[in-house]
Amino acid sequence: MASGGTSNAARHGQALAHHRLPCLLAAEVEGPARPASRAKGDARSDSQADWHQDEAYWAPDLEYNSISIWVPLQEVTLENGCMHFIPGSHKLEVAAHRPIGQDSSIHGLEAEQVDASHAVACPVAAGGATIHHCRTFHYAGPNHTKNPRLAYINGFATPPKQRAISRDFYWKDSRQTLRDERRRAAGTKPTSGGRQIGS
Ligand SMILES: O=C(O)CCC(=O)C(=O)O
């Protein structure tokens, strides 16, 4: 949700600020959008982030509680790829995801099914912010302009806890990205609570 009010998410963010994760990431979406075709045939752009929940990228055996504060470095609009959110979706479980376009070499994930009929677009001024929970369904539209769309993303979280029963994040097992190959070879798990954007 866009900042400016005193939303629950904003208050939550303040409360968690002292648990700041050591991650400050820059997301850059180059313009203009490069058209590509998806396996399912829907038009999409390489510069858009498909509907997803961040937690779908993380470890299935850990319990997370985290937020992302997404700060655009220029005005973001429907034209250059502002964020969209599905209100209340942070209360849902992690839904089934798959690699974008069902291409297992792609790191990015998209939810298999999303009811986006109540989605809210969040245009924001430069230096403004949106805040979302790790289970909030969100999407960033394609950048149709000739200018890059830049954002800084800060993650805040309580320490993840071990779950009694692990979940089946099968979409992670089938991926064959270079990142996953490196991780499997090293026998390591994804960074706990860490954000992984891009490849
Ligand atoms: O900046 C973007 O294009 C997407 C960002 C995103 O999906 C996220 O912050 O989780």
The ligand as a MOL file (V3000), in Angstrom:
LIG
                    3D

  0  0  0     0  0            999 V3000
M  V30 BEGIN CTAB
M  V30 COUNTS 10 9 0 0 0
M  V30 BEGIN ATOM
M  V30 1 O 10.5900 -3.5650 -8.5860 0
M  V30 2 C 10.0320 -4.4750 -9.1760 0
M  V30 3 O 9.8860 -4.4730 -10.3930 0
M  V30 4 C 9.4560 -5.6460 -8.4360 0
M  V30 5 C 9.7150 -5.5780 -6.9960 0
M  V30 6 C 9.1570 -6.7500 -6.2660 0
M  V30 7 O 8.5350 -7.6240 -6.7980 0
M  V30 8 C 9.3910 -6.8390 -4.8360 0
M  V30 9 O 9.8510 -5.8680 -4.2390 0
M  V30 10 O 9.1010 -7.8960 -4.2740 0
M  V30 END ATOM
M  V30 BEGIN BOND
M  V30 1 2 1 2
M  V30 2 1 2 3
M  V30 3 1 2 4
M  V30 4 1 4 5
M  V30 5 1 5 6
M  V30 6 2 6 7
M  V30 7 1 6 8
M  V30 8 2 8 9
M  V30 9 1 8 10
M  V30 END BOND
M  V30 END CTAB
M  END
